[in-house]
Each structure stands twice: as C-alpha cells, then as structure tokens.
Amino acid sequence: MKQHIVVNQLAAGMVTTHNTKMKFILNSMRIKHSTALLTTEAITIKEFLIQCSHCVDGYLNIW
C-alpha cells in the first residue's frame, strides 16, 4: 500500500513522494498503531480486529 510508504516517509521527516488523501494516511497510521499494540500484546486479537475493522470500514463504504 502506498499509504504505508507515505506514513513511513512522514515518520522519517522525509518529503512524501505521492499525493495521498489525509484520510488514507490517518487510517494507515491507525492500523500501524494497532499492529504495534498487538505485537506487544497490549491488546487482544479481538480488540485488534475491532480497531482495524473501523479503519477499513471507510474504505468499504467508498466502493
């Protein structure tokens, strides 16, 4: 996903290479944060799926 590339570029203080809508960048940041929490076992798999499903729901509504 190019949104994840943009998120990584922003985190590194780099200029982004793609023009991406802010809502997609924010969703990618939310998914990345939820993944980090799951990896450290700060949240359960169920909580992870709930958090990510809310992020992905926006993508499904535009199709």
mmCIF file of the N, C-alpha and C atoms, coordinates in Angstrom:
data_MODEL
# 
_entry.id   MODEL 
# 
loop_
_atom_site.group_PDB 
_atom_site.id 
_atom_site.type_symbol 
_atom_site.label_atom_id 
_atom_site.label_alt_id 
_atom_site.label_comp_id 
_atom_site.label_asym_id 
_atom_site.label_entity_id 
_atom_site.label_seq_id 
_atom_site.pdbx_PDB_ins_code 
_atom_site.Cartn_x 
_atom_site.Cartn_y 
_atom_site.Cartn_z 
_atom_site.occupancy 
_atom_site.B_iso_or_equiv 
_atom_site.pdbx_formal_charge 
_atom_site.auth_seq_id 
_atom_site.auth_comp_id 
_atom_site.auth_asym_id 
_atom_site.auth_atom_id 
_atom_site.pdbx_PDB_model_num 
ATOM 1   N N  . MET A 1 1  ? 0.833   -1.182  0.000  1.00 0.00 ? 1  MET A N  1 
ATOM 2   C CA . MET A 1 1  ? 0.000   0.000   0.000  1.00 0.00 ? 1  MET A CA 1 
ATOM 3   C C  . MET A 1 1  ? 0.875   1.241   0.000  1.00 0.00 ? 1  MET A C  1 
ATOM 4   N N  . LYS A 1 2  ? 0.566   2.154   -0.852 1.00 0.00 ? 2  LYS A N  1 
ATOM 5   C CA . LYS A 1 2  ? 1.369   3.357   -0.911 1.00 0.00 ? 2  LYS A CA 1 
ATOM 6   C C  . LYS A 1 2  ? 1.145   4.236   0.307  1.00 0.00 ? 2  LYS A C  1 
ATOM 7   N N  . GLN A 1 3  ? -0.004  4.088   1.011  1.00 0.00 ? 3  GLN A N  1 
ATOM 8   C CA . GLN A 1 3  ? -0.244  4.889   2.217  1.00 0.00 ? 3  GLN A CA 1 
ATOM 9   C C  . GLN A 1 3  ? 0.781   4.563   3.290  1.00 0.00 ? 3  GLN A C  1 
ATOM 10  N N  . HIS A 1 4  ? 1.142   3.286   3.411  1.00 0.00 ? 4  HIS A N  1 
ATOM 11  C CA . HIS A 1 4  ? 2.131   2.902   4.412  1.00 0.00 ? 4  HIS A CA 1 
ATOM 12  C C  . HIS A 1 4  ? 3.490   3.492   4.083  1.00 0.00 ? 4  HIS A C  1 
ATOM 13  N N  . ILE A 1 5  ? 3.801   3.597   2.811  1.00 0.00 ? 5  ILE A N  1 
ATOM 14  C CA . ILE A 1 5  ? 5.061   4.216   2.402  1.00 0.00 ? 5  ILE A CA 1 
ATOM 15  C C  . ILE A 1 5  ? 5.053   5.684   2.802  1.00 0.00 ? 5  ILE A C  1 
ATOM 16  N N  . VAL A 1 6  ? 3.934   6.360   2.573  1.00 0.00 ? 6  VAL A N  1 
ATOM 17  C CA . VAL A 1 6  ? 3.813   7.776   2.928  1.00 0.00 ? 6  VAL A CA 1 
ATOM 18  C C  . VAL A 1 6  ? 3.936   7.951   4.439  1.00 0.00 ? 6  VAL A C  1 
ATOM 19  N N  . VAL A 1 7  ? 3.304   7.081   5.222  1.00 0.00 ? 7  VAL A N  1 
ATOM 20  C CA . VAL A 1 7  ? 3.390   7.158   6.679  1.00 0.00 ? 7  VAL A CA 1 
ATOM 21  C C  . VAL A 1 7  ? 4.841   7.009   7.126  1.00 0.00 ? 7  VAL A C  1 
ATOM 22  N N  . ASN A 1 8  ? 5.551   6.056   6.554  1.00 0.00 ? 8  ASN A N  1 
ATOM 23  C CA . ASN A 1 8  ? 6.960   5.861   6.907  1.00 0.00 ? 8  ASN A CA 1 
ATOM 24  C C  . ASN A 1 8  ? 7.803   7.066   6.505  1.00 0.00 ? 8  ASN A C  1 
ATOM 25  N N  . GLN A 1 9  ? 7.511   7.655   5.350  1.00 0.00 ? 9  GLN A N  1 
ATOM 26  C CA . GLN A 1 9  ? 8.246   8.843   4.919  1.00 0.00 ? 9  GLN A CA 1 
ATOM 27  C C  . GLN A 1 9  ? 7.991   10.013  5.878  1.00 0.00 ? 9  GLN A C  1 
ATOM 28  N N  . LEU A 1 10 ? 6.750   10.202  6.286  1.00 0.00 ? 10 LEU A N  1 
ATOM 29  C CA . LEU A 1 10 ? 6.432   11.284  7.219  1.00 0.00 ? 10 LEU A CA 1 
ATOM 30  C C  . LEU A 1 10 ? 7.096   11.056  8.574  1.00 0.00 ? 10 LEU A C  1 
ATOM 31  N N  . ALA A 1 11 ? 7.108   9.814   9.039  1.00 0.00 ? 11 ALA A N  1 
ATOM 32  C CA . ALA A 1 11 ? 7.736   9.499   10.322 1.00 0.00 ? 11 ALA A CA 1 
ATOM 33  C C  . ALA A 1 11 ? 9.240   9.759   10.296 1.00 0.00 ? 11 ALA A C  1 
ATOM 34  N N  . ALA A 1 12 ? 9.854   9.578   9.123  1.00 0.00 ? 12 ALA A N  1 
ATOM 35  C CA . ALA A 1 12 ? 11.291  9.802   8.988  1.00 0.00 ? 12 ALA A CA 1 
ATOM 36  C C  . ALA A 1 12 ? 11.620  11.263  8.674  1.00 0.00 ? 12 ALA A C  1 
ATOM 37  N N  . GLY A 1 13 ? 10.582  12.115  8.587  1.00 0.00 ? 13 GLY A N  1 
ATOM 38  C CA . GLY A 1 13 ? 10.805  13.521  8.294  1.00 0.00 ? 13 GLY A CA 1 
ATOM 39  C C  . GLY A 1 13 ? 11.126  13.792  6.838  1.00 0.00 ? 13 GLY A C  1 
ATOM 40  N N  . MET A 1 14 ? 10.774  12.859  5.975  1.00 0.00 ? 14 MET A N  1 
ATOM 41  C CA . MET A 1 14 ? 11.062  12.992  4.547  1.00 0.00 ? 14 MET A CA 1 
ATOM 42  C C  . MET A 1 14 ? 9.885   13.653  3.831  1.00 0.00 ? 14 MET A C  1 
ATOM 43  N N  . VAL A 1 15 ? 10.143  14.165  2.658  1.00 0.00 ? 15 VAL A N  1 
ATOM 44  C CA . VAL A 1 15 ? 9.089   14.683  1.800  1.00 0.00 ? 15 VAL A CA 1 
ATOM 45  C C  . VAL A 1 15 ? 8.395   13.482  1.154  1.00 0.00 ? 15 VAL A C  1 
ATOM 46  N N  . THR A 1 16 ? 7.071   13.522  1.102  1.00 0.00 ? 16 THR A N  1 
ATOM 47  C CA . THR A 1 16 ? 6.336   12.387  0.541  1.00 0.00 ? 16 THR A CA 1 
ATOM 48  C C  . THR A 1 16 ? 6.459   12.367  -0.979 1.00 0.00 ? 16 THR A C  1 
ATOM 49  N N  . THR A 1 17 ? 6.473   11.175  -1.530 1.00 0.00 ? 17 THR A N  1 
ATOM 50  C CA . THR A 1 17 ? 6.631   11.014  -2.971 1.00 0.00 ? 17 THR A CA 1 
ATOM 51  C C  . THR A 1 17 ? 5.289   10.925  -3.686 1.00 0.00 ? 17 THR A C  1 
ATOM 52  N N  . HIS A 1 18 ? 4.212   10.685  -2.938 1.00 0.00 ? 18 HIS A N  1 
ATOM 53  C CA . HIS A 1 18 ? 2.890   10.556  -3.546 1.00 0.00 ? 18 HIS A CA 1 
ATOM 54  C C  . HIS A 1 18 ? 1.943   11.559  -2.909 1.00 0.00 ? 18 HIS A C  1 
ATOM 55  N N  . ASN A 1 19 ? 1.018   12.055  -3.699 1.00 0.00 ? 19 ASN A N  1 
ATOM 56  C CA . ASN A 1 19 ? -0.040  12.899  -3.176 1.00 0.00 ? 19 ASN A CA 1 
ATOM 57  C C  . ASN A 1 19 ? -1.163  11.971  -2.726 1.00 0.00 ? 19 ASN A C  1 
ATOM 58  N N  . THR A 1 20 ? -1.359  11.851  -1.436 1.00 0.00 ? 20 THR A N  1 
ATOM 59  C CA . THR A 1 20 ? -2.335  10.919  -0.881 1.00 0.00 ? 20 THR A CA 1 
ATOM 60  C C  . THR A 1 20 ? -3.305  11.679  0.011  1.00 0.00 ? 20 THR A C  1 
ATOM 61  N N  . LYS A 1 21 ? -4.562  11.294  -0.031 1.00 0.00 ? 21 LYS A N  1 
ATOM 62  C CA . LYS A 1 21 ? -5.564  11.938  0.811  1.00 0.00 ? 21 LYS A CA 1 
ATOM 63  C C  . LYS A 1 21 ? -5.249  11.682  2.276  1.00 0.00 ? 21 LYS A C  1 
ATOM 64  N N  . MET A 1 22 ? -5.488  12.696  3.082  1.00 0.00 ? 22 MET A N  1 
ATOM 65  C CA . MET A 1 22 ? -5.169  12.634  4.505  1.00 0.00 ? 22 MET A CA 1 
ATOM 66  C C  . MET A 1 22 ? -5.926  11.507  5.204  1.00 0.00 ? 22 MET A C  1 
ATOM 67  N N  . LYS A 1 23 ? -7.162  11.238  4.799  1.00 0.00 ? 23 LYS A N  1 
ATOM 68  C CA . LYS A 1 23 ? -7.933  10.196  5.484  1.00 0.00 ? 23 LYS A CA 1 
ATOM 69  C C  . LYS A 1 23 ? -7.279  8.820   5.302  1.00 0.00 ? 23 LYS A C  1 
ATOM 70  N N  . PHE A 1 24 ? -6.656  8.586   4.142  1.00 0.00 ? 24 PHE A N  1 
ATOM 71  C CA . PHE A 1 24 ? -5.991  7.309   3.929  1.00 0.00 ? 24 PHE A CA 1 
ATOM 72  C C  . PHE A 1 24 ? -4.720  7.208   4.764  1.00 0.00 ? 24 PHE A C  1 
ATOM 73  N N  . ILE A 1 25 ? -4.023  8.322   4.903  1.00 0.00 ? 25 ILE A N  1 
ATOM 74  C CA . ILE A 1 25 ? -2.817  8.339   5.742  1.00 0.00 ? 25 ILE A CA 1 
ATOM 75  C C  . ILE A 1 25 ? -3.188  8.097   7.199  1.00 0.00 ? 25 ILE A C  1 
ATOM 76  N N  . LEU A 1 26 ? -4.253  8.748   7.673  1.00 0.00 ? 26 LEU A N  1 
ATOM 77  C CA . LEU A 1 26 ? -4.690  8.559   9.056  1.00 0.00 ? 26 LEU A CA 1 
ATOM 78  C C  . LEU A 1 26 ? -5.117  7.123   9.310  1.00 0.00 ? 26 LEU A C  1 
ATOM 79  N N  . ASN A 1 27 ? -5.829  6.512   8.362  1.00 0.00 ? 27 ASN A N  1 
ATOM 80  C CA . ASN A 1 27 ? -6.226  5.110   8.524  1.00 0.00 ? 27 ASN A CA 1 
ATOM 81  C C  . ASN A 1 27 ? -5.000  4.209   8.585  1.00 0.00 ? 27 ASN A C  1 
ATOM 82  N N  . SER A 1 28 ? -4.018  4.473   7.745  1.00 0.00 ? 28 SER A N  1 
ATOM 83  C CA . SER A 1 28 ? -2.797  3.670   7.764  1.00 0.00 ? 28 SER A CA 1 
ATOM 84  C C  . SER A 1 28 ? -2.062  3.825   9.091  1.00 0.00 ? 28 SER A C  1 
ATOM 85  N N  . MET A 1 29 ? -2.067  5.046   9.629  1.00 0.00 ? 29 MET A N  1 
ATOM 86  C CA . MET A 1 29 ? -1.425  5.271   10.928 1.00 0.00 ? 29 MET A CA 1 
ATOM 87  C C  . MET A 1 29 ? -2.167  4.524   12.034 1.00 0.00 ? 29 MET A C  1 
ATOM 88  N N  . ARG A 1 30 ? -3.489  4.514   11.966 1.00 0.00 ? 30 ARG A N  1 
ATOM 89  C CA . ARG A 1 30 ? -4.278  3.788   12.974 1.00 0.00 ? 30 ARG A CA 1 
ATOM 90  C C  . ARG A 1 30 ? -4.012  2.281   12.901 1.00 0.00 ? 30 ARG A C  1 
ATOM 91  N N  . ILE A 1 31 ? -3.961  1.754   11.689 1.00 0.00 ? 31 ILE A N  1 
ATOM 92  C CA . ILE A 1 31 ? -3.691  0.325   11.514 1.00 0.00 ? 31 ILE A CA 1 
ATOM 93  C C  . ILE A 1 31 ? -2.280  -0.008  11.993 1.00 0.00 ? 31 ILE A C  1 
ATOM 94  N N  . LYS A 1 32 ? -1.319  0.844   11.672 1.00 0.00 ? 32 LYS A N  1 
ATOM 95  C CA . LYS A 1 32 ? 0.065   0.620   12.105 1.00 0.00 ? 32 LYS A CA 1 
ATOM 96  C C  . LYS A 1 32 ? 0.155   0.647   13.627 1.00 0.00 ? 32 LYS A C  1 
ATOM 97  N N  . HIS A 1 33 ? -0.552  1.591   14.260 1.00 0.00 ? 33 HIS A N  1 
ATOM 98  C CA . HIS A 1 33 ? -0.549  1.683   15.730 1.00 0.00 ? 33 HIS A CA 1 
ATOM 99  C C  . HIS A 1 33 ? -1.194  0.436   16.341 1.00 0.00 ? 33 HIS A C  1 
ATOM 100 N N  . SER A 1 34 ? -2.314  -0.001  15.793 1.00 0.00 ? 34 SER A N  1 
ATOM 101 C CA . SER A 1 34 ? -2.987  -1.198  16.301 1.00 0.00 ? 34 SER A CA 1 
ATOM 102 C C  . SER A 1 34 ? -2.101  -2.430  16.141 1.00 0.00 ? 34 SER A C  1 
ATOM 103 N N  . THR A 1 35 ? -1.382  -2.513  15.034 1.00 0.00 ? 35 THR A N  1 
ATOM 104 C CA . THR A 1 35 ? -0.468  -3.629  14.811 1.00 0.00 ? 35 THR A CA 1 
ATOM 105 C C  . THR A 1 35 ? 0.649   -3.632  15.851 1.00 0.00 ? 35 THR A C  1 
ATOM 106 N N  . ALA A 1 36 ? 1.167   -2.445  16.167 1.00 0.00 ? 36 ALA A N  1 
ATOM 107 C CA . ALA A 1 36 ? 2.218   -2.346  17.186 1.00 0.00 ? 36 ALA A CA 1 
ATOM 108 C C  . ALA A 1 36 ? 1.683   -2.776  18.551 1.00 0.00 ? 36 ALA A C  1 
ATOM 109 N N  . LEU A 1 37 ? 0.461   -2.378  18.869 1.00 0.00 ? 37 LEU A N  1 
ATOM 110 C CA . LEU A 1 37 ? -0.135  -2.782  20.152 1.00 0.00 ? 37 LEU A CA 1 
ATOM 111 C C  . LEU A 1 37 ? -0.349  -4.288  20.206 1.00 0.00 ? 37 LEU A C  1 
ATOM 112 N N  . LEU A 1 38 ? -0.785  -4.874  19.100 1.00 0.00 ? 38 LEU A N  1 
ATOM 113 C CA . LEU A 1 38 ? -0.984  -6.321  19.053 1.00 0.00 ? 38 LEU A CA 1 
ATOM 114 C C  . LEU A 1 38 ? 0.339   -7.054  19.206 1.00 0.00 ? 38 LEU A C  1 
ATOM 115 N N  . THR A 1 39 ? 1.375   -6.553  18.563 1.00 0.00 ? 39 THR A N  1 
ATOM 116 C CA . THR A 1 39 ? 2.693   -7.184  18.627 1.00 0.00 ? 39 THR A CA 1 
ATOM 117 C C  . THR A 1 39 ? 3.238   -7.204  20.054 1.00 0.00 ? 39 THR A C  1 
ATOM 118 N N  . THR A 1 40 ? 2.966   -6.140  20.804 1.00 0.00 ? 40 THR A N  1 
ATOM 119 C CA . THR A 1 40 ? 3.453   -6.063  22.189 1.00 0.00 ? 40 THR A CA 1 
ATOM 120 C C  . THR A 1 40 ? 2.463   -6.692  23.174 1.00 0.00 ? 40 THR A C  1 
ATOM 121 N N  . GLU A 1 41 ? 1.404   -7.270  22.631 1.00 0.00 ? 41 GLU A N  1 
ATOM 122 C CA . GLU A 1 41 ? 0.355   -7.920  23.425 1.00 0.00 ? 41 GLU A CA 1 
ATOM 123 C C  . GLU A 1 41 ? -0.343  -6.958  24.381 1.00 0.00 ? 41 GLU A C  1 
ATOM 124 N N  . ALA A 1 42 ? -0.405  -5.677  23.997 1.00 0.00 ? 42 ALA A N  1 
ATOM 125 C CA . ALA A 1 42 ? -1.116  -4.684  24.792 1.00 0.00 ? 42 ALA A CA 1 
ATOM 126 C C  . ALA A 1 42 ? -2.623  -4.772  24.550 1.00 0.00 ? 42 ALA A C  1 
ATOM 127 N N  . ILE A 1 43 ? -3.015  -5.351  23.409 1.00 0.00 ? 43 ILE A N  1 
ATOM 128 C CA . ILE A 1 43 ? -4.421  -5.581  23.102 1.00 0.00 ? 43 ILE A CA 1 
ATOM 129 C C  . ILE A 1 43 ? -4.578  -7.022  22.633 1.00 0.00 ? 43 ILE A C  1 
ATOM 130 N N  . THR A 1 44 ? -5.809  -7.494  22.728 1.00 0.00 ? 44 THR A N  1 
ATOM 131 C CA . THR A 1 44 ? -6.093  -8.860  22.278 1.00 0.00 ? 44 THR A CA 1 
ATOM 132 C C  . THR A 1 44 ? -6.341  -8.865  20.764 1.00 0.00 ? 44 THR A C  1 
ATOM 133 N N  . ILE A 1 45 ? -6.385  -10.043 20.197 1.00 0.00 ? 45 ILE A N  1 
ATOM 134 C CA . ILE A 1 45 ? -6.668  -10.167 18.768 1.00 0.00 ? 45 ILE A CA 1 
ATOM 135 C C  . ILE A 1 45 ? -8.050  -9.618  18.459 1.00 0.00 ? 45 ILE A C  1 
ATOM 136 N N  . LYS A 1 46 ? -8.998  -9.863  19.344 1.00 0.00 ? 46 LYS A N  1 
ATOM 137 C CA . LYS A 1 46 ? -10.353 -9.350  19.138 1.00 0.00 ? 46 LYS A CA 1 
ATOM 138 C C  . LYS A 1 46 ? -10.352 -7.823  19.109 1.00 0.00 ? 46 LYS A C  1 
ATOM 139 N N  . GLU A 1 47 ? -9.647  -7.181  20.048 1.00 0.00 ? 47 GLU A N  1 
ATOM 140 C CA . GLU A 1 47 ? -9.567  -5.721  20.063 1.00 0.00 ? 47 GLU A CA 1 
ATOM 141 C C  . GLU A 1 47 ? -8.883  -5.192  18.805 1.00 0.00 ? 47 GLU A C  1 
ATOM 142 N N  . PHE A 1 48 ? -7.840  -5.901  18.364 1.00 0.00 ? 48 PHE A N  1 
ATOM 143 C CA . PHE A 1 48 ? -7.142  -5.521  17.133 1.00 0.00 ? 48 PHE A CA 1 
ATOM 144 C C  . PHE A 1 48 ? -8.091  -5.563  15.947 1.00 0.00 ? 48 PHE A C  1 
ATOM 145 N N  . LEU A 1 49 ? -8.841  -6.639  15.829 1.00 0.00 ? 49 LEU A N  1 
ATOM 146 C CA . LEU A 1 49 ? -9.769  -6.771  14.704 1.00 0.00 ? 49 LEU A CA 1 
ATOM 147 C C  . LEU A 1 49 ? -10.854 -5.710  14.742 1.00 0.00 ? 49 LEU A C  1 
ATOM 148 N N  . ILE A 1 50 ? -11.327 -5.377  15.931 1.00 0.00 ? 50 ILE A N  1 
ATOM 149 C CA . ILE A 1 50 ? -12.340 -4.326  16.058 1.00 0.00 ? 50 ILE A CA 1 
ATOM 150 C C  . ILE A 1 50 ? -11.765 -2.979  15.630 1.00 0.00 ? 50 ILE A C  1 
ATOM 151 N N  . GLN A 1 51 ? -10.555 -2.660  16.107 1.00 0.00 ? 51 GLN A N  1 
ATOM 152 C CA . GLN A 1 51 ? -9.935  -1.392  15.756 1.00 0.00 ? 51 GLN A CA 1 
ATOM 153 C C  . GLN A 1 51 ? -9.685  -1.292  14.262 1.00 0.00 ? 51 GLN A C  1 
ATOM 154 N N  . CYS A 1 52 ? -9.173  -2.352  13.672 1.00 0.00 ? 52 CYS A N  1 
ATOM 155 C CA . CYS A 1 52 ? -8.861  -2.321  12.239 1.00 0.00 ? 52 CYS A CA 1 
ATOM 156 C C  . CYS A 1 52 ? -10.120 -2.352  11.390 1.00 0.00 ? 52 CYS A C  1 
ATOM 157 N N  . SER A 1 53 ? -11.154 -3.013  11.864 1.00 0.00 ? 53 SER A N  1 
ATOM 158 C CA . SER A 1 53 ? -12.386 -3.057  11.078 1.00 0.00 ? 53 SER A CA 1 
ATOM 159 C C  . SER A 1 53 ? -13.010 -1.675  10.986 1.00 0.00 ? 53 SER A C  1 
ATOM 160 N N  . HIS A 1 54 ? -12.852 -0.850  12.030 1.00 0.00 ? 54 HIS A N  1 
ATOM 161 C CA . HIS A 1 54 ? -13.362 0.519   11.971 1.00 0.00 ? 54 HIS A CA 1 
ATOM 162 C C  . HIS A 1 54 ? -12.573 1.329   10.945 1.00 0.00 ? 54 HIS A C  1 
ATOM 163 N N  . CYS A 1 55 ? -11.271 1.098   10.855 1.00 0.00 ? 55 CYS A N  1 
ATOM 164 C CA . CYS A 1 55 ? -10.438 1.805   9.871  1.00 0.00 ? 55 CYS A CA 1 
ATOM 165 C C  . CYS A 1 55 ? -10.781 1.378   8.452  1.00 0.00 ? 55 CYS A C  1 
ATOM 166 N N  . VAL A 1 56 ? -10.980 0.089   8.252  1.00 0.00 ? 56 VAL A N  1 
ATOM 167 C CA . VAL A 1 56 ? -11.219 -0.451  6.921  1.00 0.00 ? 56 VAL A CA 1 
ATOM 168 C C  . VAL A 1 56 ? -12.646 -0.176  6.467  1.00 0.00 ? 56 VAL A C  1 
ATOM 169 N N  . ASP A 1 57 ? -13.547 0.031   7.407  1.00 0.00 ? 57 ASP A N  1 
ATOM 170 C CA . ASP A 1 57 ? -14.944 0.296   7.063  1.00 0.00 ? 57 ASP A CA 1 
ATOM 171 C C  . ASP A 1 57 ? -15.062 1.507   6.144  1.00 0.00 ? 57 ASP A C  1 
ATOM 172 N N  . GLY A 1 58 ? -14.226 2.498   6.361  1.00 0.00 ? 58 GLY A N  1 
ATOM 173 C CA . GLY A 1 58 ? -14.247 3.676   5.500  1.00 0.00 ? 58 GLY A CA 1 
ATOM 174 C C  . GLY A 1 58 ? -13.895 3.352   4.061  1.00 0.00 ? 58 GLY A C  1 
ATOM 175 N N  . TYR A 1 59 ? -12.955 2.415   3.864  1.00 0.00 ? 59 TYR A N  1 
ATOM 176 C CA . TYR A 1 59 ? -12.593 2.008   2.509  1.00 0.00 ? 59 TYR A CA 1 
ATOM 177 C C  . TYR A 1 59 ? -13.751 1.284   1.836  1.00 0.00 ? 59 TYR A C  1 
ATOM 178 N N  . LEU A 1 60 ? -14.438 0.456   2.592  1.00 0.00 ? 60 LEU A N  1 
ATOM 179 C CA . LEU A 1 60 ? -15.538 -0.325  2.013  1.00 0.00 ? 60 LEU A CA 1 
ATOM 180 C C  . LEU A 1 60 ? -16.710 0.549   1.634  1.00 0.00 ? 60 LEU A C  1 
ATOM 181 N N  . ASN A 1 61 ? -16.929 1.633   2.394  1.00 0.00 ? 61 ASN A N  1 
ATOM 182 C CA . ASN A 1 61 ? -18.078 2.496   2.107  1.00 0.00 ? 61 ASN A CA 1 
ATOM 183 C C  . ASN A 1 61 ? -17.894 3.307   0.822  1.00 0.00 ? 61 ASN A C  1 
ATOM 184 N N  . ILE A 1 62 ? -16.652 3.534   0.387  1.00 0.00 ? 62 ILE A N  1 
ATOM 185 C CA . ILE A 1 62 ? -16.464 4.309   -0.831 1.00 0.00 ? 62 ILE A CA 1 
ATOM 186 C C  . ILE A 1 62 ? -16.587 3.455   -2.085 1.00 0.00 ? 62 ILE A C  1 
ATOM 187 N N  . TRP A 1 63 ? -16.599 2.153   -1.977 1.00 0.00 ? 63 TRP A N  1 
ATOM 188 C CA . TRP A 1 63 ? -16.736 1.280   -3.134 1.00 0.00 ? 63 TRP A CA 1 
ATOM 189 C C  . TRP A 1 63 ? -18.171 1.018   -3.326 1.00 0.00 ? 63 TRP A C  1 
# 
